[in-house]
Amino acid sequence: MISNTLGIGIQGIQDGMQGMENAARRIARGGVDGPQGTAEGVGGLVEPIIDLKLYERSVEASAQVVKTADETLGTLLDITA
């Protein structure tokens, strides 16, 4: 059960990092992909910035899952030792 939880946490970190990369790429392009005034234009940087922050929070939450699973495993090993 703990290894499954660790796996889920690690997968969440990887998915969050991938999302952060994609959002950062969209920010770096600076809206050059679309006409001005559209969601993909110069004024359209708000959405990727929000996405970047959401993915950051996702990575933080997944890291907390991994940390808690690690601490729980350590406690279980201490009890059985």
N, C-alpha and C positions, 0 to 999 in steps of 0.2 A: 504494500500500500504506500509506503514512504517513497519507494523508487518511482512509482507511478506519479506521485505528487511532485517529486523532483523533475521528472520528465515534462510534466505539464508546465511547471514554472520555467524550465529552460526553453521550452517551445514558445512560451509567451514572450520571453526576452528576445528570442530570435525573430519572432514575428514583429514585435515592437521596433526592433532595430531596423528591420527591412522597411517598415512603414516610415520611420524617421528618415531613412535614406531617400525614399521616394519624395517625401514632403520637402526635404532639404534641396533635392534636385529641382523641384518645382519652384522653390523660392529663388534658387540660384539663377534659374532661367529668367526670373524677373518679369514674367508675364509676356515674354517675347513670342509665345506660341499662338496668341490670339489677338484679335483686334482690341483696341483700347475701349474701355467701358464695359467689356464683357467679363464673365467670370474667369476667363483665361487671359484677359488682357492685363494691362499695367495695374489697374485697380483691383485685380483678382488675387492679390497676394495674401489677403486676409484668411482665406480658406486654408491654404497650405501652412500658414503659421499656426492656425488653430489645430490643424491635423498634427503638426510637429509636437505641439504641447500635449495633445491627447496621447500620442504614441509614447512620449516621454513618461507620462503618468502610468501608462500600461507597462512599460519596462520596469518602473519603480515598484509597481504592485507585484509583478512576476518575480522580481528580485526578492521581495519580502516573502513570497511563497517559498522560494528556494531556501532562504535563510531560516524560516520557521521549520521547514522539513528537516534541514540540517541539524537544528537545535533539538528537535524531537528525536531524531535518530541518535544524537549524542547522549541525550537523556536516557533513552532505552538501552544503549550500550553500557552506560554507567550503572544502571539498575541491575542489568544481568551480569555484570562483572563482579 
